[in-house]
């Protein structure tokens, strides 16, 4: 196992978030005088590991309970081939200098036949590991991740030509939509014709629903958008199987003899949602060749998902209260779909997504926050909350990635802000008790800060109670021990107040809540400026927020600060603070910082922040 790790790190680099490429040292070495020896050594290592993987996979297909074979070795082998195949199989010569002349490329892994041979080994090993050790989560996840890597780049077409890939598709179509609790009987001869055995079928049926969704995701990923008829057939059969589970579930829902607490109905809903979630997170966008004119597979996917969105959203109210995992998986499915495909959606599809999101969040907020006892990390028990916040975050990007057509006769576009504020309004009561968790706080305040910064003109139309809760969360967050959360909240307060100073955007709110901005001044001074453990790590953004709050109500700020200074016991310190305060409230600097444009306004804001730093220094 250690040897596999060593070889993996030696000949491949960590490429998370980057384009996978062969390490520069390997490319240079394969162009040197020792090129033949180096290329031969790498090839021999890879062939040895592929033989090991094939041998163990074949053995466990008949002896899965034998202690002689190691899931840890299988996991490590899948890790190695995931890294290796992404980089070495038919690499793009345009990413390297002189690669086409390299022995490693032209005589080894750059050849389609050699790449196909390794793809055959990898796919056959993966399907045997998945069906023989379905309870070994790390092995299954590693196999799926390795298959996902094969779905990218120039090697993608080799999947449909590999026996292991066809076997994986066959077993998925055969029992992928079958309940774990269903007893099945198949003709061994028919299974043999499909490249399967009864043990493989039974093993795949024991795979939990989330992992089945992963398999469906990678099958759709490998076949979507490919021009050959085999790939199109694979894609169509996979989508039909997933759609069939929703049709069957709809029949359960419409039958009054099956209440939503019926075990069979809940089990079917869990299976259905997991399969749809897998399709929704199938990573087409990251795999489409950049040279392609469009992402044809994404359009196939969105046309399949869009009609099902209202039905999926309705499941939140029906089965969400019954099973927390269903609730979380529904939110995950919609979040993944929004993240990956929102840039491809036309106005009609966008409207369907936003309506489904609104309906789902409404149903979710009525249920309340749930937790799962199986989670070891207390914060991870609230994955449903994180997914709901992420969903709104991804929906908010639509305004920036769309080219909106406002011409006469064009299809009406979605009002993104209406959906976002609707969602925040429903989530705020659920999140308020969970903000001590860092991941939830980060995600939530990023969302709230973004909305307030991007759409300050919309705040005036919010219900007064909702606006008060929204501002309350920002005031709580600006003094958070988490610097990023604090800065996000302070920027939001700055943008909100600046828009009001310029255009009176909060006039309606202040008519009902006249002390709103005064409260912001009080909390900013007492919770941030006067707190040495807080102010110094966010002093720049605190100065920006204070500048606009002073401009909004200079008289109140002056009165409040004078009262604070008067409570300082030492006369000399009072005089120092008053002198610093007089500099801070320079009317010309404040007005220029707010109204000034270009370099004039920027210079005034910088000058104010420097003065503010001096003021803070005197305070502490």
PEVEN-V921807 format. One line per field, one symbol per residue. phi: phi as a letter, one per 30 degrees, with the letter a starting at -180 (. if undefined). A space follows every 10 residues. Layout:
phi->???
This chain:
phi->.dddeededd cbcdbeibdd bdeedddddd ccdceddddd dddddddddd dddddddddd dcbdcdddcc dddddddddd ddddddccdh dddddbcidd cddecdcbdd dddddddddd dddddddddd dcbdddeddd dddddddddd dcidcddddd ccdddddddd ddddbdccde dddbbbdedd dddcicbedd dddddddddd dddddddddd ddcdiddddd dddddddddd dddddddddd ddddcddcdd cedddddddd dedddddddd cdddedcedd dddbcedddd dddddedded ddddddddce ddbdddeddd dddddddddd bddcddeddd dddddddddd dddddddjdc bcdddddedd dcdddedddd eddddddddc cccdccdeid decddddddd ddddeddedd dedcdddedd dedddddddd ddddbddddd cdeedddddd deddddddcd dddddedddd dddddddddd ddbhdcdddd dcbdcddddd dedddddcdd cddcdddbdd ddddddeddd ddaddddddd dddddddddc dddedddddd ddddcddddd ddddcdcidd dddddddddd dddddddddc
